[in-house]
């Protein structure tokens, strides 16, 4: 199985980063092809809304930077894992840069990304400091709807809350570990 991790945390040892690493360790080797990217360390630029993709009827972005390779891999991966802390009520700026660049996938038709493979899996890992388990539920729903358009029909949420830089305790740690185990089992069963 092809697995791609796009880690949106600026801290490689942050909570969302550790949870993604934990999930990958549960998936193990088992013939999986795993690629990992920490977008904070990349030379990347945001979407310029230049319409290059639309004008040229391509799903390739005009910007040639470190995100170019990741955008190509997303088109072919069977499992996409996205991990992010929540900053100001949304995903990290680093991850948002990646998400905005997926706009190029609509370039072929201008309205859809139907050419991409279907029935793929998305794992959305988010962590945040508030001890409220429902405060950012809309984030998963929003990004799930975007990635559904790219053929990621099977979507899973792993949500850790109550963990901040100064107090790394996860309030719902037991629930998070169960979600990692359950998600790993579901992904393995698809193989």
Backbone as a ProteinNet text record, in pm:
[ID]
protein_1_A
[PRIMARY]
XXXXXXXXXXXXXXXXXXXXXXXXXXXXXXXXXXXXXXXXXXXXXXXXXXXXXXXXXXXXXXXXXXXXXXXXXXXXXXXXXXXXXXXXXXXXXXXXXXXXXXXXXXXXXXXXXXXXXXXXXXXXXXXXXXXXXXXXXXXXXXXXXXXXXXXXXXXXXXXXXXXXXXXXXXXXXXXXXXXXXXXXXXXXXXX
[TERTIARY]
85.2	0	89.7	55.2	128.6	70.2	155.3	114.6	198.9	133.2	201.8	162.5	262.6	239.3	281.5	189.4	218.8	200.9	312.9	311.6	313.8	206.8	194.5	241.1	297.2	342.4	478.3	496.7	628.8	727	675.1	760.4	757.6	871.7	878.5	852.1	864.1	834.7	706.6	624.8	498.1	398.3	285.4	185.3	134.8	92.3	38.6	145.2	270.4	380.4	400.1	397.3	415.2	300.2	180.4	66.4	77.2	122.2	141.4	248.1	356.4	463.3	411.3	328.8	270.2	182.6	99.6	15	100	204.9	292	357.5	396.1	457.7	356.7	228.7	124.2	99	116.1	95.6	209.9	327.2	441.3	483.1	575.8	628	530.8	496.9	400.4	391.7	503.2	503.9	454.4	433	387.1	501.2	467	561.5	525.3	606.9	575.8	669.5	609.7	688.2	638.4	734.3	701.3	761.6	682.9	729.2	688.3	781.5	754	751.7	633	622.5	690	708.9	776.3	920.4	982.1	1122.3	1137.7	1027.9	1033.5	1044.7	1102.1	1100.4	972.2	871.6	741.7	677.5	586.8	516.3	367	287.3	142.5	90.8	-32.2	-99.6	-100.4	-67.6	-63.4	-191.4	-284.2	-406.8	-375.7	-274.3	-230.7	-311	-388	-471.3	-390.8	-262.7	-180.5	-244.3	-289	-347.9	-473.1	-557.6	-681.7	-652.8	-566.2	-534.8	-470.1	-390.4	-317.9	-384.7	-501.4	-577.1	-488	-421.9	-332.2	-362.5	-323.3	-337.2	-202.6	-109.5	24.1	30.8	74.7	87.4	206.6	193.7	301.4	422.4	399.3	509	590.8	718.5	807.6	892.1	846.8	917.9	910.1	939.9	941	802.6	696	561.7	526	594.7	562.3	564.3	666.1	677.1	563.1	529.3	422.3	288.2	263.1	137.7	123.7	233.6	230.4	204.9	266.1	248.3	104.8	42	-96.3	-188.4	-159.6	-244.1	-244	-137.8	-123.2	-131.1	-122.3	-117.3	-251.4	-246.2	-368.6	-415.3	-318.7	-349.4	-273.7	-346.9	-286.2	-310.1	-200.9	-209.5	-168.9	-257.2	-231.1	-230.9	-124.3	-120.4	-95.5	-165.5	-154.2	-195.5	-126.2	-181.7	-286.3	-374.1	-473	-417.1	-404.3	-357.4	-468	-509.3	-613	-734.5	-776.2	-898.2	-888.7	-767	-753	-625.7	-601.4	-478.3	-359	-240.3	-120.8	-104.8	-37.5	-12.7	66.3	157.8	239	150.4	57.9	-31.1	-129.6	-173.6	-267.1	-202.9	-74.5	-3.1	-14.7	6.5	-7.8	-150.8	-249.6	-389.4	-426.6	-386.9	-419.4	-362.7	-247.3	-184.7	-255.7	-338.5	-414.2	-521.5	-539.5	-634.7	-599.6	-473.8	-430.6	-494.5	-539.7	-603.3	-729.1	-788.1	-907.9	-875	-746.1	-705.8	-749	-757.5	-791.4	-931.1	-1028.1	-1165.7	-1207.9	-1139.5	-1177.9	-1283.3	-1345.4	-1453.2	-1444	-1364	-1358.9	-1220.8	-1198.9	-1075.7	-1113.3	-1212.8	-1265.3	-1165.1	-1056.8	-956.4	-869.7	-874.7	-793	-856.6	-773.8	-828.2	-928.5	-1024.1	-1128.8	-1102.8	-1185.9	-1186.8	-1053.1	-992.5	-867.6	-897.9	-796.9	-816.6	-740.2	-805.3	-745.1	-750.7	-638	-634.3	-599.1	-687.2	-670.2	-638	-516.5	-472.2	-464.1	-536	-529.6	-509.1	-434.3	-414	-432	-482.3	-501.5	-502.3	-486.8	-469.1	-594.5	-707.6	-829.6	-869.9	-929.3	-973.5	-1117	-1166.3	-1302	-1294.6	-1358.8	-1346.7	-1423.3	-1512.3	-1595	-1561	-1471.4	-1450.8	-1405.7	-1329.8	-1278.8	-1328.4	-1445.7	-1499.8	-1519.6	-1548.6	-1574.7	-1451	-1331.5	-1208.6	-1203.8	-1228.3	-1225.6	-1329.8	-1449.7	-1556.4	-1519.1	-1459.7	-1420.9	-1316.1	-1207.8	-1099.4	-1136	-1220.5	-1271.4	-1345.2	-1427	-1503.3	-1410.3	-1300.6	-1203.8	-1141.2	-1092.9	-1021.2	-1114.6	-1242.2	-1339.5	-1340.8	-1327.3	-1327.5	-1205.7	-1102.6	-981.7	-980.1	-1092.1	-1101.1	-1070.5	-1053.8	-1031.3	-1168.2	-1230.2	-1366.8	-1374.6	-1268.7	-1265.4	-1183	-1250.7	-1182.5	-1191.8	-1078.3	-1067.1	-1010.5	-1062.1	-1015.1	-948.1	-830.3	-762.5	-741.4	-805.9	-809.1	-758.5	-650.7	-595.7	-620	-672.7	-697.6	-645	-630.5	-579.3	-428.2	-362.7	-215.5	-160.9	-82.4	-18.5	131.1	202.3	349	399	337.8	384.3	330	224.4	169.5	128.6	221.6	197.8	103.5	31.5	-62.2	-181.7	-216	-333.7	-448.9	-554.5	-668.5	-732.9	-747.8	-816.2	-717.9	-606.2	-499.5	-548.4	-627.7	-677.7	-759.4	-845.1	-928.4	-841.6	-737.3	-647.1	-574.7	-524.9	-453.7	-547.4	-672	-771.4	-799.4	-808.1	-834.1	-718.2	-595.6	-479.1	-484.5	-510.6	-520.7	-632.1	-748.6	-864.3	-839.7	-783.7	-755.1	-651.9	-548.1	-446.1	-507.8	-594.9	-661.2	-748.8	-821.8	-908	-824.4	-714.9	-628.7	-564.1	-523.6	-463.2	-563.2	-689.5	-791.4	-821.1	-785.3	-808.9	-702.8	-586.6	-473.9	-510.6
-117.4	0	123.7	221.8	348.6	441.6	486.8	573.9	699.8	814.5	943.4	1023.3	1065	1152.6	1294.2	1387.8	1529.9	1591.2	1613.6	1666	1818.7	1879.6	2024.8	2096.1	2022.2	2086.7	2153.8	2271.9	2333.5	2266	2179.7	2110.1	1960	1905.3	1763	1674.5	1729.8	1653.7	1700.9	1774.6	1820.9	1705.8	1732.1	1628.9	1566.7	1648.3	1591.9	1512.8	1558	1485.2	1348.7	1345.5	1218.7	1122.6	1173.2	1087	1026.2	1106.4	1054.6	945.4	967.5	867.2	738.8	753.9	638.7	558.5	627.6	559.8	485.1	550	483.9	359.3	365.5	248.7	133.9	164.8	61.9	-1.3	77.1	23.6	-68.8	-42.7	-129.5	-137.7	-226.6	-242.4	-319.7	-439.1	-521.9	-489.9	-458.8	-427.7	-288.4	-205.8	-68.8	18.1	106.6	206.9	338.5	379.2	496.3	611.7	728.1	849.5	955.8	1029.2	1129.3	1264.4	1368.2	1504.5	1594.4	1672.3	1777.8	1908	1959	2073.7	2198.9	2206.7	2323.3	2336.7	2225.3	2228.7	2245.9	2260.8	2268.9	2412.2	2424.8	2551.6	2548.9	2624.1	2618.2	2756.2	2767.7	2893.6	2865.3	2961.3	2945.4	2960.1	2915.8	2929.4	3077	3103.5	3241.3	3279.2	3185.7	3203.5	3262.2	3202.2	3247.2	3182.6	3079.6	3005.8	2929.8	2906.7	2827	2689.7	2626.3	2492.7	2495.2	2597	2606.4	2639.1	2735.8	2777.1	2665	2582.6	2474.8	2338.4	2336.3	2212.3	2099.6	2131.8	2037.2	2033.4	1925.7	1920.9	1942.6	2001.6	2033.5	2183.1	2218.8	2360.1	2423.3	2549.7	2621.7	2644	2646	2670.4	2542.6	2553.2	2437.5	2456.3	2395.2	2404.2	2268.4	2262	2133.9	2070.1	2147.5	2089.7	2014.5	2042.6	1979.4	1827.1	1773.8	1628.3	1572.9	1641.8	1596.2	1598.3	1704.2	1714	1599.8	1557.9	1443	1313.6	1297.9	1176.4	1162.6	1273.5	1269.5	1209.6	1237.6	1185.8	1033.3	969.8	825.3	748.7	817.8	746.4	683.1	573.8	506.3	558	598.2	652.1	782.8	888.8	1019	1049.6	1073.2	1111.1	1257.7	1337.1	1479.1	1502.6	1564.3	1594.8	1743.5	1800.4	1944.2	1983.2	2080.4	2145.2	2245.6	2285.6	2387.8	2522.1	2614.9	2750.5	2848.1	2931.3	3031.3	2970.6	2853.9	2792	2722.7	2699.3	2632.4	2548.5	2483	2406.2	2501	2448.1	2533	2601.3	2713.9	2786.8	2700.9	2620.9	2535.1	2435.1	2373.5	2276.3	2345.8	2464.7	2540.7	2571.5	2598.4	2622.7	2500.8	2382.6	2258.8	2243	2259.8	2241.9	2337.3	2463.6	2560.7	2520.2	2460.1	2419.2	2299.8	2226.4	2116.7	2170.2	2300.2	2363.7	2328	2301.6	2266.4	2136.3	2050.7	1924.6	1947.6	2066.4	2099.2	2154.5	2168.5	2235	2168	2036.3	1964.9	2001.5	2001.8	2033.7	2173.4	2227.9	2357.8	2350.4	2232.4	2220.6	2097	1998.8	1876.6	1812.6	1717.9	1638.2	1490.9	1465.9	1331.1	1234.4	1284.2	1196.8	1125.7	1172.6	1111.3	980.6	884.6	756.7	776.3	685.9	691.1	586.2	591	494	485.8	600.9	608.8	654.7	649.6	682.2	806.6	888.4	1007	991.1	1013.7	1019.4	1163.2	1227.9	1367.8	1369.5	1406.8	1412	1558.1	1593.9	1731.5	1731.1	1831	1848.1	1995.6	2018.8	2157.4	2166	2287.3	2310.2	2314.4	2354.3	2361.4	2222.2	2214.4	2086.3	2054.3	2117.3	2096.7	2004	1888.2	1790.6	1828.3	1924.1	1958	2090.5	2167.9	2305.1	2315.4	2218.8	2226.4	2112.3	2058.2	1950.5	1992.6	2118.8	2165.5	2157.7	2158.9	2150	2020.5	1910	1780.6	1777.8	1824.9	1823	1906.9	2022.2	2110.1	2043.9	1995.6	1938.4	1801.4	1729.9	1603	1628.5	1732	1761.2	1796.4	1867.1	1897	1769.2	1686	1566.5	1458.6	1461.8	1374.4	1402.4	1528.4	1565	1510	1470.1	1414.4	1262.2	1200.6	1055.5	992.6	1072.9	1018.7	1002.3	888.1	861.9	808.1	742.2	682.4	774	845.3	946.7	915	931.9	901.1	1022.2	1047.5	1157.9	1103.2	1155.1	1130.3	1267.6	1290.3	1424.3	1420.3	1495.1	1506.8	1649	1660.9	1795.5	1810.3	1936.8	1968	1967.3	1961.2	1956.8	2084.3	2154.7	2275.7	2261.1	2350.7	2346	2344.2	2425.2	2433.6	2321.4	2253.7	2141.7	2030.3	1942.4	1843.6	1729	1737.2	1630.6	1632.4	1517.8	1503.9	1461.4	1541.4	1512.7	1379.5	1353	1232.6	1127.3	1109.9	1021.3	878.2	824.4	687.5	677.2	774.3	778.7	790.8	870.7	889.7	760.5	692	565.4	461.7	458.7	368.2	405.1	534.9	579.9	541.6	551.4	512.1	362.7	281.3	135.5	100	162	133.1	174.7	293	342.3	253.8	215.7	127.7	-5.5	-61.3	-188	-173.9	-64.3	-42.3	-26.2	45.9	65.3	-66.7	-147.6	-277.3	-370.4	-359.2	-448.9	-417.2	-297.9	-256.8	-315.3	-351	-399.7	-517
0	0	0	-81.2	-84.3	20.4	111.2	221.4	217	223.6	220.9	344.2	421.6	536.7	500.2	515.2	499.7	638.3	706.2	842.2	837.3	885.1	880.7	1005.4	1100.1	1222.7	1203.8	1260.4	1255.6	1351.8	1439.2	1535.9	1508.2	1469.6	1437.7	1558.8	1680	1801.5	1868.6	1794.6	1848.7	1859.7	1921.8	1946.9	1817.1	1721.1	1596.7	1521.2	1526.4	1462.2	1527.2	1659.5	1731.3	1704.1	1695.2	1667.3	1527.6	1431.7	1295.1	1293.7	1365.9	1373.9	1439.8	1541.6	1609.5	1513.3	1435	1337.4	1234.6	1184.8	1087.3	1146	1273.3	1336.1	1348.3	1369.2	1377.2	1240.2	1135.4	1000.6	960.6	1019.1	995.3	850.1	825.4	689.7	601.6	635.2	562.5	414	351.2	208.8	175.5	276.4	252.5	202	112.9	63.1	132.3	230.2	311.8	277.8	250.9	227.5	324.7	383.6	485.3	447.1	467.2	442.2	557.9	607.3	704.5	625.5	599	508.6	563.5	694	750.3	702.2	666.5	623.7	472.3	401.3	255.1	205.2	88	15.2	-67.1	-23.4	-90.5	-95.2	-188.6	-209.1	-220.9	-180.9	-188.1	-329.8	-348.6	-477.9	-517.4	-642.4	-693	-768.1	-775.6	-853.8	-991.6	-1053.7	-1186	-1298.8	-1264.7	-1358.9	-1464	-1437.9	-1528.8	-1550.9	-1442.3	-1453.1	-1539.9	-1524.1	-1602.2	-1749	-1769.8	-1907.2	-1987.3	-1919	-1987.5	-1971.4	-1907.8	-1886.9	-1834	-1722.8	-1657.5	-1508.5	-1443	-1298.1	-1230	-1304.1	-1252.8	-1227	-1106.8	-1069.8	-1141	-1177.3	-1245.7	-1155.9	-1024.1	-930.9	-916.8	-942.4	-929.6	-803.9	-696.1	-568.9	-499.9	-372.3	-301.3	-289.1	-302.7	-296.6	-424.7	-532.8	-661.5	-651.9	-590.4	-575.5	-490	-382.5	-294.2	-367.4	-442.5	-516.9	-616.7	-676.8	-768.1	-691.7	-576.3	-495.9	-445.6	-410.2	-360.8	-467.2	-592.5	-700.7	-706.5	-656.9	-670.9	-539.7	-428.1	-300.1	-267.4	-195.3	-152	-16.1	67.7	200.5	218	245	273.6	420.7	492.3	633.5	643.2	697.8	718.5	869.2	919.4	1063.1	1082.4	1178.4	1200.8	1342.1	1398.1	1517.4	1468.8	1557.5	1523.7	1568.8	1474.2	1502.4	1463.7	1556.3	1530	1461.2	1508.6	1460.7	1326.5	1276.7	1146.7	1146.5	1035.1	1021	1019.1	1033.2	1032.2	896.6	894.7	769.9	671.9	724.8	639.8	565.6	637.7	574.8	481.4	519.2	434.4	300.1	299.5	173.8	82.4	139	61.9	10.7	99	59.8	-52.3	-41.7	-146.2	-281.6	-281.5	-408	-473.3	-397.8	-458.9	-554.4	-554.9	-647.3	-791.1	-817.6	-953.5	-1002.1	-911.3	-952.4	-1035.2	-1025.6	-1102.4	-1241.4	-1271.2	-1394.2	-1522.8	-1523.5	-1646.6	-1695.3	-1604.8	-1644.7	-1602.2	-1502	-1448.8	-1339.2	-1324.8	-1227.1	-1138.6	-1174.8	-1093.7	-1101.9	-1011.6	-1012.1	-1030.2	-1114.6	-1134.9	-1196.1	-1251	-1312.2	-1207.8	-1083.1	-978.1	-930.8	-883.6	-836.5	-722.6	-714.3	-611.2	-503	-401	-292	-218	-198.4	-122.7	19.1	104.4	246.4	288.1	369.1	429.8	580.8	647.1	792.9	829.3	903	942.8	1091.3	1125.4	1264.7	1306.6	1412.1	1461.1	1611.8	1657.4	1801.7	1835.4	1956	1998.9	2150.5	2200.3	2342.2	2426.6	2369.5	2449.4	2496.2	2614.3	2668.8	2627.2	2523.6	2472.3	2351	2360.9	2253.2	2126.9	2132.3	2015.4	1948.3	2005.8	1959.2	1812.6	1763.3	1625.6	1536.8	1567.2	1484.7	1339.2	1317.4	1180.6	1091.5	1150.4	1068.7	990.6	1057.6	989.3	878.3	907	806.3	684.3	709.2	598	509.8	568.6	488.2	432.7	502	449.5	318.4	313.2	190.8	74.7	102.4	-4.2	-57.5	33.3	-9.2	-64.3	-28.5	-94	-244	-282	-424	-498.5	-423.2	-484.1	-476.3	-440.4	-437	-302.5	-199.7	-65.1	1	-27.5	15.6	158.2	204	337.3	427.6	515.3	595.7	745.1	812	954	1027.6	1146.9	1230	1355.2	1383.6	1511.2	1572.5	1687	1745.2	1888.3	1914.2	2049.5	2099.3	2218.3	2269.9	2411.8	2450.3	2583.2	2590	2475.9	2475.3	2413.4	2491	2442.4	2458.9	2396.6	2401.7	2545.4	2630.2	2768.6	2857.3	2813.5	2891.2	2794.4	2763.4	2657.4	2692.2	2802.9	2838.3	2743.2	2691.4	2606.9	2696.2	2701.8	2788	2750.1	2623.3	2575.9	2523.3	2594.2	2545.6	2520.4	2609.1	2590.2	2461.1	2438.5	2317.7	2192.1	2199.5	2085.6	2051.1	2152.7	2127.7	2067	2113.5	2054.8	1909.2	1880.2	1742.9	1650.6	1699.9	1619.6	1589.9	1692.3	1674	1576.2	1595.3	1511.4	1366.3	1347.7	1212.7	1143.2	1214.5	1157.2	1114.8	1198.1	1165	1041.1	1031.7	914.1	787.3	796.8	679	636.7	733	701.3	634	674.2	618.1	471.9	427.8	289.3	197.4	252.8	171	85.9
[MASK]
+++++++++++++++++++++++++++++++++++++++++++++++++++++++++++++++++++++++++++++++++++++++++++++++++++++++++++++++++++++++++++++++++++++++++++++++++++++++++++++++++++++++++++++++++++++++++++++++

